[in-house]
Every structure is written in structure tokens, then in C-alpha cells.
């Protein structure tokens, strides 16, 4: 069962391997947001996103014999890099199934980190089916991107750090805005906060048009997105909330938020200027909500998880051209 | 006297005010450098550079009455922002003398942080004279950018963190490459390492054509640069090594390094892609030396201080256009 003890056990396994990211801030962003803003920059995590945490957690939890046969993952890029790198550090092979329209940089990095990349067509093929078949024929263990207890536990270690760091910063009540795809990071953080910082409330942030979690939270049941691609926030485009993650998020999280592509780009430019951080669009939606949707948030402080920074230079330059002051 | 005890006392005063920056790494950069590379990202420090440390140290060391009258500083931008912000947090006024050709963003930020900015002509006027006169007429305390023991002590706290973090990372012998202007950061770090990590050796990194410290280390006496401006590494263009800083650097540091403007831009693009960090040219010269001058460094590991990230969007886009893969 996915609970606090699983997250605390994952934190033990991650010690000395995952990076404890700091909690950043800027008086300029506080002013813009109309409240204190604390940013957890998981773009500084190994492989440029929080995904390394879940990957390390899941791979390190396997028994030695199973692990030695290798792992397989399907991912648009960040989970791919996390699994490839965590597998390489464990000395085991990783096969990664990626959509053919994933950012080239993410595909290249996954290969460079030692992963064997298998491409598929996002509109016509099911990555789940391809993954299941390869896993069976090669004897590989499938590391799912979010609907997997040990992955959720690994992502949840971010929440343990937030609970401690927010307390050190004197913040005991705040919304914690989290970039959300399938809900692995959000559900893990929500469980960690429930146990260690009950005054902090997790809230999902998504791209408009891909706000399945927000609509699911509103209706009380898992809702699907009409499309599976076609948004710059590639890292967090998932068809629907996870089976395991949604009940946790429904029980613990506040109402979901959604922002436009332009707001994500604007937040990237602000993170560049004020935090000296490189964020990708999907890793910037929570910051965008904190800074540009202040009316949808309550309280004197807000905590933001900046979940990833794997962005092509062309797209980053575009964000700066559009929104840098 | 500027020594280890002054740095340790500054560290006590900075606790809870300056940010302890992490030590980052990337397998891609290790491969490029041909050795393990550990990066200390002071661009993530308050105000976007290490300068906040020295400013806080100096202002917090003043007696209450002196501090209340206010402080004054002369700076091309990073020391300006550090002093303005540290003064504002202490609730005292700050007057900042800046060259009229300083990056607009640094001037704007200094004003937004509460500093009163006085501009001067870098080629025709002496900032030291202007500073001394204003200090006297207004009763302000001058916070020098580097030739001031409490400023050196504040910058040296970076070295205390490096000593501990390198030990945690299993690195006991390495060159520590430091972006160097007047030598405040380098001398402070060198003293901290002498006391806490004697196997780590500080080395200065400068822009070619403004390598006064490298030439001074070679000749054994303080050498001047032929020019005072005209290089993209504006943060670290100083006329000559400091009177206080140079004897410390001469006693403790290895040979100086220098890189071209293009190498600094290249390092900025690599920090973008591999570390998700925004560096300014002057804050990237040490990383440039580590990655692009590997033959001038010895040992299995190298530590790099990425000292600042206050760069205009136009210049950052230029770096990505030229060097992003």
C-alpha cells in the first residue's frame, strides 16, 4: 500500500543518491504573487527533473535477481532519463519506450545516459501495450511512470523535504502547487505533507485543455483528456489520472488549477530572470499559477514545485523573446 | 586581520540569511571535462550572486549606530544588488555608485531592491573618489567590493560550504576554480579551504585581456589591466588585484587561468543544458576553464564556483544561439 512509511523507506534508499534540492525565493516574485513564494527547484535534480527520485526508488526496491535482468519504461522524456540514469548507476540495462514526437533533446539524453530507446507513434500506438510486450519477451521489469507505489514513494520524498524546509522557513500553512501529469509527484507529496506538515495542502497544476485532474477532482471520478498531444507542456500530458494516484489526490488535495501555454512561457522567463533557473514548460505550470493566477490561491505564502528543466534551447529562447523584460 | 576565525564568525551571522547553495554535477559535464566536475551554483544565492554573502557580513558587522546612518557601495552590478538587498533587510538606506554602462538589468534590480543608484562614467571618473566623497558628506559607511576584511570573510563562507560538501561527496583533493575580479571571493575561499580542506587548492579564472590576477601571480606583484571595460564578463572586470586580497591569493592559490569571451558563452550554454542554471558571462569563466581548458588542470576531480547569474535575456539568447547543441 502506498503510504507514508513507503515514502520514508524510499527516502532512506535515496540518501546520498538523489539530491536534496533547496527552497528558493525572490523578493521580485513575492511582489508579483502578492504573497511569499517558496520554490522547490526539482529541475536541479539528477537528470533535470524529479523523475530520478521515483526511478531510483523503484529500481532500488527490486530484489537483486529481478533487477539484474533489467528494467523498461515508457515516457515522453523525463521519466525516461530518470530510469535510464538510475538503472545505469545500478549497473543494469534499461529499455525506454518514447513517443516519436518527444523533444529530440530528451531522446538524445536518454540514449546518452545509457538507455536503449524504442520510439512509438503517440496518436496510433499504445505505449502500455508495447511496454507490456517487451517486458514479457525480454524478462524486464516495467517501471511505470506514476501508477506504481514505489515510484509514488520516491516522488513523495520531495514532500518530506518540503515539509522540513517550509518549517525552517517559518511557513506552516500554505498551498503547495505541483505540476501534474498522471499524479505520481502530487500523490507522493500529498501523503508526505499529510504526515509531516498537515497545514500544507497539495494542489495540482496542469495545462489548459489537458486538465483531466482538475476536472476529475471537480466531478469526483477519473475524467479523460480529449487529446493526448499538441501542447508545449509535453512532460505532463497524460490521458487521465492514475488509478492509484487519483484516490490519494481526491482525498488530500485542494481544487486543481490550469494555466495556458503562454502563462507557462511567461513563468519560464520569470524563473530565468528572478531565480536563475531553467524550467521547461511542463515544469513551469505551477510557478505560472502562483505568479499569474494569484486570485485562485489563498494564504500568505505559497510553495511551488518547479518539477523539470529539460527544454530545448529553441523553445527557451522563444520564452525569453516573448516574455523577458 | 582577515583569517579563518573572521570567516567562521561571518558564517554565524549569515546563518538563516544567506542561502547554502548545493553542489551540483552532471555525467555529461564529467565526460566533457575528462574528470568529475562539482559545481557550486552561487547564481542561486540571494540577488543572483555570491556578493550577498559579503554584503550581509559587512553590514551585520557594523555597530547599530553606524549601520543606521546607511551604507554606500560602488559596483558594476552584483555587489550593488547584494549591498542594496542586505541593507534593505537590515532596514538601513543604501547608496550605490554604478558605471553608466553596467547592464540595465543590474541597475534596475539595484533600484528595485531599494538602493539609491548614482551613475558614473567608467572611463573618465573614479568610482573610489565618488564613493569616498559621498560617504563623507552623508555619513555613510563604504562597503568596498573586495578589499575589506568583513566582505572577504562573507565570501569565504562559500569556501566553508565547499569544504564540507566536497568531503560529503568523497572529494579530498582537487582544484577549486573561482571566477575572479578583485579577489574577494577567491581569497575568502582560499582561507576557508586552508583551514578546512587542505587538499583543495583555489585557482583564479579571469577573462583574457583582463587577467591581472594571473599575471600578478606569475610576476609576484600586483599587475594592472590595460583597459577597464569592453568585455562581456562585466562582473569581474577590475583594474588590478586588491591590496588585501592579493597577498592571500599569492600565498594560497595555484596558477591563474583565463578564458575567452566565446568560451564563457559556451559554458553558459552548457550550464543551461546540463545544470539547468542561468549563468552570466563573468559567472561562467570558471566553468569554462573546467570544461574547455582541461589540459590546464590536474587531478581526478575539479570544483567550480559558478559565481553569478545576472544576465540580460538578449545576451543569454545569444549564448544559446551560438553554442546550444
Interface residues (C-beta under 8 A of the other chain):
Chain A: X19 X20 X21 X22 X24 X27 X28 X41 X43 X44 X48 X85 X105 X109 X112 X113 X269 X272 X273 X275 X276 X277 X278 X279 X309 X313 X314 X316 X317 X320 X321 X324 X325
Chain B: X19 X20 X21 X22 X24 X27 X28 X41 X43 X44 X48 X85 X105 X109 X112 X113 X269 X272 X273 X275 X276 X277 X278 X279 X309 X313 X316 X317 X320 X321 X324 X325
